[in-house]
């Protein structure tokens, strides 16, 4: 292993170990090295190693107890709402089943956020949703930022809901959407249809059509789930 740079050693080690655990390099059969071994491999102090271990333990990925050493936790205990954990998962050749689970999560949240936005959004919030949609429309044929504008649209919907708990899901949603839209949009094949669907949802929100906004959001996400299932057959 190459020694880590001198800046943010604990964060760098946590990042490397987190990726290695989630990709399966370390698991119950191939345990993490001891603290002493990690110090030797990465040429860092025991204090830096222990701080990295604390970071991963806070994310539910590992546990560390006296006389037990460092233990890799079952995947069910990982904090999937932590953007870094989710990034590691999605960067390690994510299975379509993980993306489907994320879409199911969106289905439980975004239609209600869209409905609330149709009820509560002020002119500034509506303008931000419109701006994201117009950026999508302008970049549909030639701009590599198309996916970024797609994500912006959904984040502005969460903001426009006026619900603080929904707004707290911004980082989680942004991280997962960054991978999700790269899978589903090419499968669908027609980005113009994607833009049209977002336009219709924007107009429903802007016109205060609560039930229509909810239904359009449901339809959009259910279509993405169907595309994932189609590939997964």
N, C-alpha and C positions, 0 to 999 in steps of 0.2 A: 504494500500500500504506500502511495506517495504521501509524505507529510502534508498536513493541512497548512494553509496560510496562517499567519499570525493574527489576523483579524477575525473576530467572532468565531473562535475555534469551536466553542460548544454548539453554536447554531449550525455550523458546517458539518460537524460530526453527527448531530441529530438528523440533519437532512440526508446524509449518506446512509446512516443506519436505518432510518425510516424507509427509504427507497428499497434498501436491501431486504428488509423484513417483508414489506408488502409485495415485492416481486417474488418472494419465496426463496431468496438466497439463504436467509436464515429462517429456521422454523423449529418445530419441536424436535425434529431429528437432527438438525444442524444448529445447535444453540449459538447464541452470541458469544464471542470471546469474553474472557474475564476482563475486569477493569485493567489489570496489569498488562494483559495482551493488547488491549485497545490503545493503551498509552504507548506501547512499543510500536504497534503498527502505524499509528498516526503521528507519533513523535510529539505528543502533547501531555500536559500534566494530568494527574489523577483528578484534580479539582475540575478541570475542563471536561473530563470524561463523565464525572458524576453530575455535572450540570446538564450535559446532553442527555444522560439517562433520566434525569428529572423531567426534562422537556418531553421526552417520549412517553414517560409514565403518565404525565398530565394529559396526553392524547389517548391514553388507554391502550397503547400498543405494547408496552412492556410493563412489568412490575419488578421491583427490586426490594428484597427484604433480607434482614440479617440471616446469615447461614443458609439462605436459599439461593443467593446470587441473582443474576438478571434472568428473568423468565419472560418469554414471548407470550403475550396474551392471545386468546382466541379472537378471531376476526370479529365475532359478534360484540366484543367489548371495545373495539376501536371507535373513537369519536368521529363518526362520518360527517358531522357538521363542521369539523375543523377544516378550513380550506386547504391547509397543507397536507393533511391526511388524504383528503379527497383528490388533491393534485397528484400525490404519489400513486394512488389507486388508478387514476385515469391515465397516468403516464406510463404505467406498466402493462401495456397492451390490454386495455380493459375488455372484459367480456361483454357481449351485447346484453347479457342478463343484468349486469350492473347498470348499464344505460337504461334498460327497461325499468329497473327499480327507481332510478332517478326520475324518469318520466312519470311513473306512478305517483311519486312524491309531488311533482309539479301539478298533477291532476287533482290532488287533494288540496292544493293551495292557490294556484294562479287563477282559476275561474272565480273564486271568491274575491281575490284581489282585484280582478277586472270589474266585478260587480260593484265592489266598494268604490273603485275609482270612478265608475259611472255615476255613483251617488254623490261622491265627496270632492272629486278633483276640482281644484281652482284653475283659473285661466293659465297660470304659470306652469302647473303640472301638465295640463293638456298640451301646452305649447312644447314642452320637453318630449312628450310622447310623439307628437307630430314631427318634431325635428328628427327624432330617431328613425321614424318611418320614412321621412323624405330622404334621409341619408341612405337608407336601404334602397330606395327607388333609384337614387342617383348612381349607386354603385353596383347595380344588379348585373351589369354585363362586363365591367372592366376593373373593378376595385377589389383588391385583396382584403379590404376592411369590411366587406359585406357582412361577414359573420359577427364582427365586432359591433356593428350597428344593430344587428338582430338582437344580440345580447343586451345592448343599451335599451332597446325597446321594452324588453321584459323587465329590466331593472326599474325603468321609469314607471311601469305599471305597478310594481310593488310599492314604489315611493308614493304614487298617486292614491293608493288605497287609504292613506291616512292612518294606517294601523302600524304602531311601532314594532309589534312582534313580527309582522310581515317584512317590514323594512330591515329588521335584523338578519333576514335571510339573504341579503344582497350578496355577500361574499360567497356563501354556499352556492347560490344560484348561478352567479357569474362563473365560478370555477367549473361547475358541472356542465353548464351550457356551452362553455368554450369547447368541450369535447363533443357534447351531444349534437350540436348543430352541424359540426363537421361530418358527422355520420349520416344524419337524417336528410340534410339538404341535398347532397349528391345522390342519395337513393331516390329521392323524389324526382330529381332531374330538372325541374322547371323552376328556376328561382323567381321568375315573374309571377308564378302562382303563389309563391311564398310571400312576395311583396303585397300581392292583392289581398291575401288572407290577413296580413298585418294591418293593411289599410282599413279593411272592414271592421276589424276589432277597434282600431283607433277611432273610427267614426262613431261606433256604438258608444264608446266611452265619452267622446266629446259631446254627443247628443243626449247623454244621460239615459241611455237605453240599458237598464240594469240587467234584465233577463237576457237580452240579446248579447250583451258583452260577456256574460257568463257562458252562454251557449257556444259562442264563437271560440272562446278560450278552450272550452271542453273539446270542441271539434278539432282544433289545431293540435292539441296534445294527444288526443286519441289517434289522430292520423299518424303522428310520429311513432306512437306505440305500435300501430299496425305495420309501419315500415320496418321497425326493429324485429317484430315477430316474423315478418316475411323473410328477412335475411337469416333469421335464426332457425328456420325450418330445415 
